Amino acid sequence: MKLALTLLVLSFLIGCSSSKESASNSGELNGGWFPIKQEIGGQELPPESFDGERLAIIGKSFLFIAESVDEGTVTYSDGKMDIYVETGANAGRHFKAIYKLENNILTICYDLRGGDYPEDFSTSEGSNLFLSVFIKEG
């Protein structure tokens, strides 16, 4: 079931993505990702709270499946990421994030308020920072 859902999501994104890739997106994040760790406000979330979540990125398009489905565009370069949600629970929001990709592990930290780019890959008590660590499917 998870494989079928992932293939459906990737097929959708490929169909919706432009053939012309943004100069800022290198394509290194293209594919399906699932979270292996999440943290908010200095507290690590239990794995069952994000079981079933998926992120798919193709070109400038993204789809994030959690309690709801958010879709939109993403640009990334030099460790910074801009996420523009077009449909879903967060429609109309712009999240600024930092990211790193090491050994097929993608770490993204963003401000839930949509404020500034986080300074590092940590959250602290009382902050609105959210950290998610993903591993590539496949």
N, C-alpha and C positions, 0 to 999 in steps of 0.2 A: 504494500500500500504506500509506504513512504517513497519507494522508488518511482512508482507511478505518479505520485503527486509531484515529485521533483521534476520528472520528465515533462509533465504537463506545464509546470511553472516555467521551465526553461524554454519549452516550445513557444509559450505565450510571449516571453520576453524577446526571443529571437525574432518572432513575427512583428513585434512592436518597435524594435530598435532600429535606428537609422543605420544605413550601410556606411555612413561617414562617421568615423569615431572622433570624439573630441580630442583636441591636441593635449588636453590635460589628463585624459584617461588613457593609461598605457595598455589596458586590457588584462593586466596581471591579476585583477580581482574577479574576472569573469568566471561564472560557474555557480554551483550551489554550495551553500555553507550551512552548517548547523552548530548551534552554541554548545560549548562544553563548560563554560563558566560565565556567570553574570554577577555583577556587584552594583549596588546602589547605596549612596550615602554611607560608605564605609562598611556595609554589611553584605557578605556574600549570600546570594540566593541559593536555596536548595535546588538540586538538579531537576526535581520533579516539577518545579515552577516554570521551567522553560522547555520541558520535554515536548517535542512536536513542533517547536518553532523552526523556521527555515528562512534563510536569506538567499535570494538569487540576484546576481548582477550580470547584466549583459550590456556591454557598451556603456551608455549613459542611463540605462533603465535599471530600476531595482524593484523587487517585490519582496516584502517582508510578511511572513505568515506567523501570527501569534494568536491572541484572542480574537483579533480581527485581521484584515489584510490591508496593508498600506502599499501603495504603488506610487512611483514618481521617478525623478531623475536624481542622479548622483554624479558629482564631479570630484575627482581626487588627483592630487599631485603633491609631491614633496612632503608626505606625511600629514597633509591636511585634506579634509573631506567636507563637502557641502551636500547636504541631503535635503531635497525639496520634495515634500509629500504632496501629491496631486489628488489622490483618492484614498479613502479609508478614515479611520478614527483620528488621524493626525493631519487630515487634509488642510492645506494652506500653511503648514508649518515649515520652517527652514531650520534645520539642525546643523550646527557647526561641530565638527568632530576632528579628532586626530586618529591616525591609524598606523599600524605597522604590520608587515607581512614577513613572517619568518618560518621557514620549513612547513609551508602549507597551513600555518596557523595565523589567522587574521584577528588582530586585536583592535577594537574600535572603542574610543571613549568620547562621549558627547554630553553636552549640556542639555538637560531636558527642558530648560527654560528657553533654549534657542539663543542664548547669550554668546559669549566669546568662545573661542577654541580653548579646550582644556590645555593646561600647561604640561601635564604628564598623564601617565596611564594609571592613575589611582583616584579613588574617591575618598571622601572623608565625611564623617558624621555631620549631618545638617546641610551637606552640599546637594545640589541638583545634578550631580554628575552620575552618569551611567556607563558602566564598563561591560563590554561583552567580548568574549573570546570565542572564535569560531574555528572549526576545522573544515577543510574542504571535503565535499562528498566525492565518493568515487575512489 
